[in-house]
């Protein structure tokens, strides 16, 4: 059987987009008020997305045993000492 999930998802996205556009065109508010509402909504969504990304990054750091932070700190310490931490430059 063929996998049509991509087509279904695209159709749903197209339908949702058409609904949003129709809703905006038939909105009882003036264009200026509608644009203001959209701007506020987009700002809120942006802040929510940023918070979720930060939370996800912190969770990834916890799950990795904070290896990311440690390797950066080790590299900074080595740079301060003037030593090379690259193992490919062995003599």
VENNORKA-V408187 format. One record per residue. RES is the residue in one letter. SS is DSSP state (helix for helix, strand for strand, loop for the rest). NEAR is the number of other C-alpha atoms within 10 Angstrom. Layout:
res:RES ss:SS near:NEAR
res:RES ss:SS near:NEAR
This chain:
res:X ss:loop near:3
res:X ss:loop near:4
res:X ss:loop near:7
res:X ss:loop near:8
res:X ss:helix near:9
res:X ss:helix near:9
res:X ss:helix near:10
res:X ss:helix near:11
res:X ss:helix near:11
res:X ss:helix near:11
res:X ss:helix near:12
res:X ss:helix near:12
res:X ss:helix near:12
res:X ss:helix near:12
res:X ss:helix near:12
res:X ss:helix near:12
res:X ss:helix near:12
res:X ss:helix near:12
res:X ss:helix near:12
res:X ss:helix near:12
res:X ss:helix near:12
res:X ss:helix near:11
res:X ss:helix near:11
res:X ss:helix near:15
res:X ss:helix near:13
res:X ss:loop near:9
res:X ss:loop near:12
res:X ss:loop near:10
res:X ss:loop near:12
res:X ss:loop near:10
res:X ss:helix near:12
res:X ss:helix near:9
res:X ss:helix near:12
res:X ss:helix near:15
res:X ss:helix near:13
res:X ss:helix near:12
res:X ss:helix near:13
res:X ss:helix near:13
res:X ss:helix near:12
res:X ss:helix near:12
res:X ss:helix near:11
res:X ss:helix near:12
res:X ss:helix near:12
res:X ss:helix near:12
res:X ss:helix near:12
res:X ss:helix near:12
res:X ss:helix near:11
res:X ss:helix near:12
res:X ss:helix near:12
res:X ss:helix near:12
res:X ss:helix near:12
res:X ss:helix near:12
res:X ss:helix near:12
res:X ss:helix near:12
res:X ss:helix near:12
res:X ss:helix near:12
res:X ss:helix near:12
res:X ss:helix near:13
res:X ss:helix near:12
res:X ss:helix near:13
res:X ss:helix near:14
res:X ss:helix near:12
res:X ss:helix near:10
res:X ss:loop near:10
res:X ss:loop near:10
res:X ss:loop near:13
res:X ss:helix near:12
res:X ss:helix near:12
res:X ss:helix near:11
res:X ss:helix near:11
res:X ss:helix near:11
res:X ss:helix near:11
res:X ss:helix near:12
res:X ss:helix near:12
res:X ss:helix near:16
res:X ss:helix near:12
res:X ss:helix near:13
res:X ss:helix near:13
res:X ss:helix near:12
res:X ss:helix near:9
res:X ss:helix near:9
res:X ss:loop near:9
res:X ss:loop near:10
res:X ss:loop near:12
res:X ss:loop near:13
res:X ss:loop near:8
res:X ss:helix near:7
res:X ss:helix near:7
res:X ss:helix near:7
res:X ss:loop near:7
res:X ss:loop near:4
